[in-house]
Amino acid sequence: MNNMAQFQLNGFAIVVGAAGGVGKEVGLSFAEAGAKGILFADIDYEAATKVAEASKALALSPTYRALSVKVDVVDVNSVQGMIDLTAKEFGRIDYCINAAGVDVAEYVPFDQTDPDDYDRVLGINTKGIFLVTRAVAKFMQSQEPAQITLKRHGARDLGRGSIVNVSSAMALVAVPNKVPYTTSKHAITGLTRACAMDYKSAGIRCNQVCPVWIRTPMLEEEFQRVPETAAFVKKVAAVGRPLESDEVASACVYLCSPSAVYINGTTLTLDSAILAGPIV
Ligand SMILES: NC(=O)c1ccc[n+]([C@@H]2O[C@H](COP(=O)([O-])OP(=O)(O)OC[C@H]3O[C@@H](n4cnc5c(N)ncnc54)[C@H](O)[C@@H]3O)[C@@H](O)[C@H]2O)c1
């Protein structure tokens, strides 16, 4: 473990979508980075509970606690129940990572897009983040700002909390045949900025990470559906491979760490220069 306090965590976290490829790695990385407690939340309770158990062997904090809960992010009461449980068990929520999400049912052009699938994808990917953020920010506002003493740099105010939305490069650009997904992710850019504006004076930060393809079950499914994607990723990503989920998790750790106190309302793109200019 490094000695830089700027890169260590010492608060309590909620990871939503904790059973997924990204959410699991976020939870494990937060435990390794020093989180004192993590609530692993997912609609798949059993899988979230297994991740919570696995995190205990990795935790840096000697007093680390891992809990799990079933949550459906589109259900207001279920989301409030998750926040109430965390508040009761941990007393604080310092970090909230929104990593639940779904892909479209079918890759089809705009005019063949099923309106029900549009509602489903926007419901989970966008309204889900809205409902979680709304509830968590309300709680964060009620807690005292956290302080830390950085070794060479003295005392620093960490604010009341950090929210990180796991969005996608599809928040910034479109690809063919994924209208609901692309729209849902673009909307997260708006949600992230709106949250930062409404809570910046309360010391609550909200940022989004925008990864391209990540090596997860979601990507394996995409490779099956559109086999040429694998060769395309290899060609366009400067590093010649998809992102690893721990690389996405590290970005989330960074945005919640004392080193990112100045970063609010922003987008951290993880794209190996794919969006930097035309593909040549
Ligand atoms: N895999 C990729 O290539 C990739 C690339 C860019 C962005 N992303 C984004 O990263 C996020 C995580 O993706 P992943 O690859 O880990 O996917 P995943 O399918 O492995 O995980 C998503 C998790 O969300 C949970 N979930 C789904 N609906 C839910 C609901 N209503 N309430 C609570 N939990 C629910 C699932 O149970 C699952 O555990 C998503 O928002 C996705 O869009 C993924």
The ligand as an ORCA input file, in Angstrom:
! r2SCAN-3c Opt
* xyz 0 1
  N     -19.391     -3.588    -19.751
  C     -19.068     -2.588    -20.540
  O     -18.412     -2.777    -21.582
  C     -19.465     -1.181    -20.177
  C     -18.902     -0.117    -20.894
  C     -19.224      1.190    -20.548
  C     -20.120      1.437    -19.521
  N     -20.670      0.388    -18.849
  C     -21.617      0.709    -17.780
  O     -21.111      0.272    -16.541
  C     -22.201     -0.047    -15.660
  C     -21.967     -1.446    -15.107
  O     -21.922     -2.341    -16.181
  P     -21.419     -3.848    -16.031
  O     -20.587     -4.148    -17.214
  O     -20.857     -4.047    -14.657
  O     -22.792     -4.603    -16.209
  P     -23.361     -5.883    -15.411
  O     -24.536     -6.340    -16.174
  O     -22.253     -6.851    -15.141
  O     -23.788     -5.242    -14.023
  C     -24.919     -4.422    -13.874
  C     -25.511     -4.704    -12.510
  O     -26.678     -3.881    -12.369
  C     -27.640     -4.659    -11.683
  N     -28.988     -4.137    -11.952
  C     -29.689     -4.194    -13.112
  N     -30.913     -3.668    -12.955
  C     -30.986     -3.249    -11.653
  C     -31.982     -2.617    -10.879
  N     -33.194     -2.318    -11.404
  N     -31.719     -2.321     -9.591
  C     -30.523     -2.635     -9.053
  N     -29.534     -3.256     -9.712
  C     -29.761     -3.550    -11.020
  C     -27.465     -6.075    -12.237
  O     -28.050     -7.047    -11.402
  C     -25.946     -6.171    -12.342
  O     -25.393     -6.736    -11.184
  C     -23.487      0.068    -16.494
  O     -24.093      1.300    -16.249
  C     -22.968      0.011    -17.927
  O     -23.813      0.693    -18.800
  C     -20.367     -0.906    -19.147
*
